[in-house]
Amino acid sequence: MSFLNKIFGSDETKDSSPTFWINIQSEEDLNKAIEKSFEKKVVLFKHSTRCFISKTVLKNFEKEVQSSDKNVAYYFLDLIAHRSISNEMAERFGITHQSPQMIVLENGKAIKDASHQSISVSLI
């Protein structure tokens, strides 16, 4: 990894991501996440792979999740690669797009959302 990537982040994909993430790469994946929210709470995490703040918030959130015992399904969206799906989320749930952003779903509806440093497992 180059010096600049260490400082500013990189365009790397989430190859070393924790195993709890379920990737959203299509509208079908989003629909599955919404369906899952009728069984248990679902977290949609929208991340910009080009943003240092987003990368920092993501890492802090992942640490929180790994020490949490909440029964939640965690979905991850790389919004740079899948901006149209991010736009679809904003439209479906009536939530202004942010990055990074966490949206909590229950029974097919967004019940909470947070962005930037407000993102926390405690909101679930």
N, C-alpha and C positions, 0 to 999 in steps of 0.2 A: 504494500500500500504506500502510495507516495506521501510526502510531507504535507502537501496541500489537501489531500484526501483526509488525512488525520485531523487537520484543523477544520476544514469546511464540510466534511462528509464526502460521500461519493455517490455515484449513480448505481452502486451495487444493488443487486436484488437481495432478497431476504434469505439467502442460502443458509445462513447459520441461525435462522429464527428458531425460537422455542417451539416445541412440538404442539402447543395448545392452539396455535393459529390455524384457521381454516381460510384459505385464500379465496377471495372473490375476484374472478376474472371474466365473468359474463353476467348478463342479466338473469340467466338461469340460476347461477350461484346466489345472486341476491334474493331471488324468489325462494330458494331453499333456506336461506337464513331467516327470511320472514316466516316461512312455514315452521321452522324450528322454534321460533319465539312463542308458539302456542304450546310447546312442551316445557320450555324453560327460558329464562332471560337470555337474550342475545346481545352481545356487544359488537358493534361495527366500528372498527378503528380505521380512519382514513389517514394515510401517511404520504407525505411528499418526500420522495427519495432524494430530492435536490435541496432540501432545507435542513440546516444544522439544528434549528430549534425543534423541528419535527422529529429528527433523529434522537435528540436528547430526551424529549418527552416520551417517545416510544420506548427507549431503553429503561427509563424510570418506571413506566407503566408495566413493562414486562417483569421487572423485579417485583413490583407489587403483586402482580397476578401469580407469580411463582410461589409467593408466600401466603397466598389467599386460599381459603377453602370453599369459596363460593361455587355453586353449581351453575355455571354459566358457559355458553358456547361463545367463543371468541373468533370473530371474523376479521380478516385483514384485507384492506384495499390499498394497493399501490396506485394512488390517484394520478400519478404522472403517466403510467402505462394504461390506465383505464379511466380517464377523465369523464367519459360519457356515463359510466356507471356512477361516479361521484355526483354528477349532475342529476341523474335519475333518483338517487337517494334524497337529494335536496328537494326535488319536486314531490316525490312520494310522501315524504315525511314533513314537508313544510318547514324545513330547517335550512337556514342560510349556510352555504358552503363555507367551511373553515378548514385550515390545515395547520397542524394536526387536529383531528376531531374524533370524538367518541360519541356514538349514538347508542343508547340502550333501548332495545325493543322488548315489548311484552305483548303477547296476543296480537301481533301484527302491527302494533303502533309504537311510535317513538314516545317513550315516557320521560326520558332525560337526554340531554346532550351537553357536551362541554368541549372546549377547545383550549389549546395551548396548555399553560400551567394549571388550569382548572381540571384537567383530566386526572381521574383517580379512581381506583377500585372502590373507594368509599361511596361513590355516587351510584353504584350498581345496586 
